[in-house]
Amino acid sequence: MIYSNDINKVCAVCVMAREGENGEMLCTLKGKTFPASAEACKKFRYDILKKKVRRMRRLKTDYKKEDFTL
C-alpha cells in the first residue's frame, strides 16, 4: 500500500526535510541537520516522491523468432 499507516517515519521521507551534505537531512522547521535514518519528529508529513523505489530486475530473455512458431 502506498499510503499505509505503518510507514517508517524517518527524516529521509519527510516533506520538510532537504538533503544536505554527507547524506544528512536538513529540517526546514528546526534548521538542524539529522541523519537520514533518524526518527522523525511530531511534525512529520510523508512525501511519497522521496521514497526509494525498488525496481524489478530485467529478465534474461534469449528467445529467438523460431521459438514462437507453431
C-alpha positions as CSV (number, residue, x, y, z in Angstrom):
1,M,0.0,0.0,0.0
2,I,1.3,3.4,-0.9
3,Y,-0.5,5.3,1.9
4,S,-0.5,2.8,4.7
5,N,-0.3,3.7,8.3
6,D,2.7,1.6,9.0
7,I,5.3,3.5,7.0
8,N,8.7,4.2,8.5
9,K,8.7,7.7,10.0
10,V,12.2,8.8,9.2
11,C,13.5,12.2,8.1
12,A,14.5,11.0,4.7
13,V,10.9,10.8,3.5
14,C,9.5,13.9,5.3
15,V,8.1,16.8,3.3
16,M,10.0,19.3,5.4
17,A,13.5,17.7,5.0
18,R,16.0,18.6,2.4
19,E,19.1,16.6,1.5
20,G,22.3,18.2,2.8
21,E,25.9,17.3,2.8
22,N,27.2,13.7,3.5
23,G,23.8,12.1,3.3
24,E,22.3,14.2,6.1
25,M,18.9,15.7,6.0
26,L,18.3,19.4,6.8
27,C,15.0,20.1,8.6
28,T,13.4,23.3,7.4
29,L,11.3,23.6,10.6
30,K,14.1,23.2,13.1
31,G,17.0,24.4,11.0
32,K,19.2,21.5,12.1
33,T,20.8,18.5,10.3
34,F,19.9,15.0,11.1
35,P,21.0,11.6,9.8
36,A,18.7,10.3,7.0
37,S,17.7,7.3,9.1
38,A,16.8,9.4,12.2
39,E,13.3,9.0,13.6
40,A,11.1,11.9,12.6
41,C,9.6,14.5,14.9
42,K,5.9,15.1,15.7
43,K,5.6,17.4,12.6
44,F,6.4,14.5,10.2
45,R,4.5,14.6,6.9
46,Y,5.1,11.8,4.5
47,D,6.3,12.7,1.0
48,I,5.7,9.8,-1.4
49,L,8.1,11.2,-4.0
50,K,11.1,10.8,-1.7
51,K,10.5,7.1,-1.2
52,K,13.3,5.0,-2.8
53,V,11.7,2.6,-5.3
54,R,13.0,-0.9,-5.7
55,R,12.9,-1.8,-9.4
56,M,12.4,-5.2,-10.7
57,R,15.4,-6.8,-12.3
58,R,15.2,-7.4,-16.1
59,L,14.5,-10.9,-17.1
60,K,17.2,-12.5,-19.2
61,T,15.5,-13.4,-22.5
62,D,17.4,-15.3,-25.1
63,Y,14.4,-16.1,-27.2
64,K,14.5,-16.3,-31.0
65,K,11.8,-15.8,-33.5
66,E,11.8,-19.6,-34.1
67,D,10.7,-20.3,-30.5
68,F,7.3,-18.7,-31.2
69,T,6.4,-20.5,-34.4
70,L,3.9,-23.3,-34.4
